[in-house]
Amino acid sequence: MTDSNPQKKYCRVLTVAGSDSGGGAGIQADLKTISANGCYGMSVITALTAQNTVGVTAIHPVPVDFVERQMEAVLSDIGTDAVKIGMLFSPELIKCVADQLRSFKIKNIVLDPVMVATSGDKLLLDDAIEALKEQLLPLADIITPNLPEAEIFLGREIKSPADLEQAASELTGLGCSNILIKGGHLQDEESDDLLYLGDEKRSVVLPGWRVVTNNTHGTGCTLSSAIASYLARGKEIEEAVRLAKEYITGAIIAGADYQIGHGHGPVHHFYKFF
């Protein structure tokens, strides 16, 4: 006799990132995004922050061995269909995460290499950046740097939209085949992103218009988590990125008129529902 009522299965996404007590970025934004895009979210917290819309007042790193225990707990029991990786603060932590990904043979890895603060200050020391290059980039299916982060990886400036394709092509030399360079730091009305598909040596421009709003906190976290969600749902890289771009654009537009806090507020993660 066949089972007439088979159990359903979630599309699972694990986020490995820091906690934002204000709820606009980090783990909190990731879990909202994952849920809004039809997946079951799990988390491995790498750092606690005292944070709001105005800024970060304190950071408490989670010990590396406890991060390892969190990853083992989730992956050994629940497993995952995709992983989003955010800010990792030390070479030791980067190695720990990479070792776990290799051990459990995880696929659909989205790396958001959080290296530069909004102020332009580097958030990672040089040895951590080198560890990212050596340990995690070769494991990732796609990386999502903004312009300053791409410049740090390459060691040179990216001055115009025309430079993006060459920069993305060069970045594939670090071991990840698919590069999404976010164009929000370019100084013009357009906010186009460029997706470079290294295996096909093909570029895809994802058009976007700059939305005038202070509510842009957590946009990078949200975009990368949305990509991971669509990969978990079985989409190919290009379609996952297109759908994620549509989602973040809608979330920015929908959240533009809200007032929360006194600084840079969040996007509206659940704009499709309320």
VMD Tcl script that draws the C-alpha trace (Angstrom):
set ca {
  {0.00 0.00 0.00}
  {1.35 3.39 -0.94}
  {1.32 6.25 1.51}
  {-1.51 8.56 0.41}
  {-0.29 11.35 2.69}
  {3.52 11.56 2.42}
  {5.24 13.96 4.77}
  {6.14 17.33 3.30}
  {9.70 18.61 3.29}
  {10.95 22.13 3.77}
  {13.55 23.80 1.58}
  {16.21 24.46 4.22}
  {18.61 27.40 4.44}
  {21.32 27.87 7.05}
  {22.71 31.33 7.75}
  {26.13 31.70 9.37}
  {26.46 35.30 10.49}
  {26.36 37.82 13.33}
  {23.29 38.85 15.31}
  {21.87 42.37 14.90}
  {19.88 43.31 18.01}
  {18.08 45.99 16.00}
  {16.69 43.34 13.67}
  {17.61 45.02 10.38}
  {20.69 43.06 9.30}
  {22.65 39.92 10.12}
  {20.94 36.79 11.40}
  {17.64 38.56 11.98}
  {17.42 39.92 8.42}
  {18.53 36.57 7.04}
  {15.83 34.59 8.85}
  {13.14 37.08 7.81}
  {14.31 36.87 4.19}
  {14.51 33.09 4.18}
  {10.97 32.84 5.60}
  {9.59 35.46 3.18}
  {10.99 33.46 0.27}
  {9.41 30.18 1.21}
  {12.17 28.36 3.08}
  {12.91 27.05 6.57}
  {15.65 29.11 8.21}
  {18.34 27.95 10.64}
  {21.17 29.94 12.18}
  {24.74 29.70 13.38}
  {25.59 32.89 15.26}
  {29.21 34.04 14.96}
  {28.98 37.27 16.99}
  {26.53 39.24 19.11}
  {26.19 42.94 18.45}
  {24.58 45.76 20.39}
  {23.18 47.55 17.38}
  {20.34 49.79 16.24}
  {19.56 52.02 13.25}
  {22.22 54.51 14.32}
  {25.19 52.19 14.71}
  {26.99 49.41 16.54}
  {27.93 50.10 20.17}
  {29.42 46.72 21.13}
  {30.45 43.40 19.58}
  {30.85 40.11 21.45}
  {32.46 37.37 19.30}
  {31.18 33.85 19.83}
  {34.04 31.42 20.64}
  {35.13 29.46 17.59}
  {34.54 26.08 19.23}
  {30.95 27.07 20.01}
  {30.38 28.11 16.39}
  {31.63 24.67 15.43}
  {29.17 23.04 17.86}
  {26.29 25.04 16.38}
  {27.17 23.94 12.85}
  {27.55 20.30 13.86}
  {24.20 20.36 15.69}
  {22.29 21.71 12.71}
  {24.03 19.88 9.89}
  {24.20 16.46 11.57}
  {20.46 16.40 12.24}
  {18.48 18.78 10.03}
  {20.92 19.28 7.16}
  {20.52 22.10 4.67}
  {19.82 22.79 1.01}
  {21.82 26.04 0.93}
  {24.08 28.12 3.16}
  {24.47 31.88 3.37}
  {27.70 33.08 5.01}
  {28.05 36.61 6.35}
  {30.72 38.32 8.43}
  {33.40 36.06 9.89}
  {35.77 37.94 12.16}
  {38.96 35.84 12.29}
  {41.07 33.38 10.28}
  {40.35 30.72 12.90}
  {36.61 31.14 12.52}
  {36.85 31.14 8.72}
  {38.79 27.85 8.82}
  {36.27 26.36 11.26}
  {33.32 27.20 8.98}
  {35.14 25.95 5.89}
  {36.05 22.67 7.61}
  {32.41 22.06 8.56}
  {31.19 22.82 5.05}
  {33.70 20.35 3.63}
  {32.96 17.72 6.27}
  {29.22 17.72 5.56}
  {29.72 18.16 1.78}
  {27.46 21.21 1.67}
  {26.29 22.56 -1.69}
  {24.73 25.90 -2.72}
  {27.03 28.13 -0.69}
  {26.46 31.90 -0.94}
  {29.28 34.00 0.48}
  {28.58 37.63 1.33}
  {32.13 38.82 2.13}
  {31.35 41.53 4.70}
  {34.66 43.39 4.88}
  {33.88 47.12 4.71}
  {31.69 49.27 6.96}
  {29.35 51.91 5.56}
  {31.98 54.45 6.68}
  {34.49 52.80 4.37}
  {36.53 51.29 7.20}
  {37.76 47.72 6.81}
  {36.06 45.32 9.21}
  {38.51 42.45 8.74}
  {42.24 42.30 9.28}
  {44.43 41.35 6.34}
  {45.02 37.81 7.63}
  {41.25 37.20 7.79}
  {40.85 38.47 4.23}
  {43.56 36.06 3.09}
  {41.80 33.24 4.94}
  {38.59 34.11 3.11}
  {40.41 33.85 -0.20}
  {42.11 30.57 0.63}
  {39.46 28.74 2.66}
  {35.98 29.89 1.64}
  {36.03 31.37 -1.86}
  {36.91 28.02 -3.49}
  {33.94 26.40 -1.70}
  {31.38 29.06 -2.61}
  {28.96 28.71 -5.51}
  {28.56 32.48 -5.67}
  {30.06 35.48 -3.87}
  {28.28 38.84 -3.56}
  {30.81 41.62 -2.90}
  {29.97 45.30 -3.15}
  {32.43 47.54 -4.97}
  {34.74 48.30 -2.02}
  {34.91 44.59 -1.14}
  {35.67 43.61 -4.74}
  {38.42 46.24 -4.76}
  {39.97 44.74 -1.62}
  {39.98 41.27 -3.18}
  {41.58 42.59 -6.37}
  {43.90 45.15 -4.78}
  {42.82 47.90 -7.18}
  {40.03 50.39 -7.83}
  {36.91 49.77 -9.89}
  {36.11 53.17 -11.32}
  {33.13 52.75 -13.62}
  {30.40 50.34 -14.73}
  {32.60 49.45 -17.70}
  {35.20 48.03 -15.27}
  {32.76 45.64 -13.60}
  {32.94 42.79 -16.11}
  {36.75 42.70 -16.10}
  {36.78 42.87 -12.30}
  {34.29 40.02 -11.99}
  {36.23 37.91 -14.46}
  {39.41 38.47 -12.44}
  {37.63 37.52 -9.22}
  {36.84 34.06 -10.59}
  {40.59 33.46 -10.47}
  {40.26 33.25 -6.69}
  {38.30 30.00 -7.02}
  {34.60 30.88 -7.15}
  {32.95 30.58 -10.57}
  {30.05 32.98 -10.08}
  {30.46 36.60 -9.01}
  {27.72 39.14 -8.26}
  {29.23 42.63 -7.90}
  {26.71 45.01 -6.38}
  {26.79 48.40 -8.05}
  {25.18 50.47 -5.32}
  {28.42 52.34 -4.60}
  {28.65 53.69 -8.15}
  {27.84 57.39 -8.12}
  {24.96 57.72 -10.56}
  {21.19 57.32 -10.69}
  {21.40 53.70 -11.75}
  {22.19 50.94 -9.29}
  {22.94 48.07 -11.66}
  {24.48 44.84 -10.41}
  {26.64 42.60 -12.58}
  {26.48 38.82 -12.43}
  {29.43 37.03 -14.03}
  {28.94 33.32 -14.78}
  {32.49 32.06 -14.94}
  {31.83 28.63 -16.42}
  {30.09 30.27 -19.37}
  {32.31 33.39 -19.39}
  {29.09 35.38 -19.61}
  {27.96 38.58 -17.92}
  {24.40 39.49 -16.97}
  {23.53 43.08 -16.08}
  {20.73 43.32 -13.52}
  {19.28 46.82 -13.89}
  {18.23 48.81 -10.87}
  {17.28 52.40 -10.10}
  {18.44 54.07 -6.93}
  {15.60 54.44 -4.42}
  {15.80 57.60 -2.32}
  {15.46 56.32 1.26}
  {17.34 56.06 4.56}
  {15.99 52.54 5.03}
  {18.81 50.53 3.48}
  {20.23 48.77 6.54}
  {20.80 45.08 5.85}
  {20.34 45.15 2.08}
  {23.44 43.02 1.46}
  {22.40 40.42 4.03}
  {18.91 40.33 2.57}
  {20.06 39.92 -1.03}
  {22.49 37.08 -0.28}
  {19.92 35.27 1.88}
  {17.35 35.56 -0.89}
  {19.81 34.05 -3.37}
  {20.43 31.15 -0.97}
  {16.68 30.67 -0.58}
  {16.09 30.35 -4.30}
  {19.06 28.00 -4.69}
  {17.55 25.87 -1.91}
  {14.31 25.80 -3.91}
  {16.16 24.34 -6.89}
  {16.76 27.41 -9.05}
  {19.92 27.78 -11.10}
  {22.37 30.58 -10.22}
  {21.15 33.12 -12.78}
  {17.46 32.69 -12.00}
  {18.14 32.68 -8.24}
  {19.99 35.98 -8.53}
  {17.28 37.55 -10.73}
  {14.54 36.55 -8.29}
  {16.58 37.74 -5.31}
  {17.20 41.09 -7.02}
  {13.46 41.47 -7.62}
  {12.80 40.66 -3.95}
  {15.31 43.13 -2.49}
  {14.17 45.87 -4.87}
  {10.59 45.36 -3.76}
  {11.64 45.30 -0.11}
  {13.53 48.59 -0.45}
  {10.66 50.32 -2.27}
  {8.04 49.03 0.19}
  {10.12 50.03 3.20}
  {11.10 53.48 1.94}
  {8.29 55.40 3.63}
  {8.43 53.70 7.03}
  {9.92 55.40 10.09}
  {11.72 53.20 12.60}
  {14.58 54.39 14.80}
  {16.62 57.55 14.20}
  {19.10 56.35 11.57}
  {19.17 53.88 8.69}
  {16.11 51.69 9.03}
  {15.53 48.23 7.56}
  {13.91 47.18 4.32}
  {10.39 45.71 4.46}
  {11.15 41.98 4.41}
  {7.49 40.90 4.45}
  {6.13 43.37 1.91}
  {4.45 40.55 -0.04}
  {2.37 39.67 3.02}
  {1.54 42.97 4.71}
}
mol new
graphics top color blue
foreach p $ca { graphics top sphere $p radius 0.5 }
foreach p [lrange $ca 0 end-1] q [lrange $ca 1 end] { graphics top cylinder $p $q radius 0.2 }
display resetview
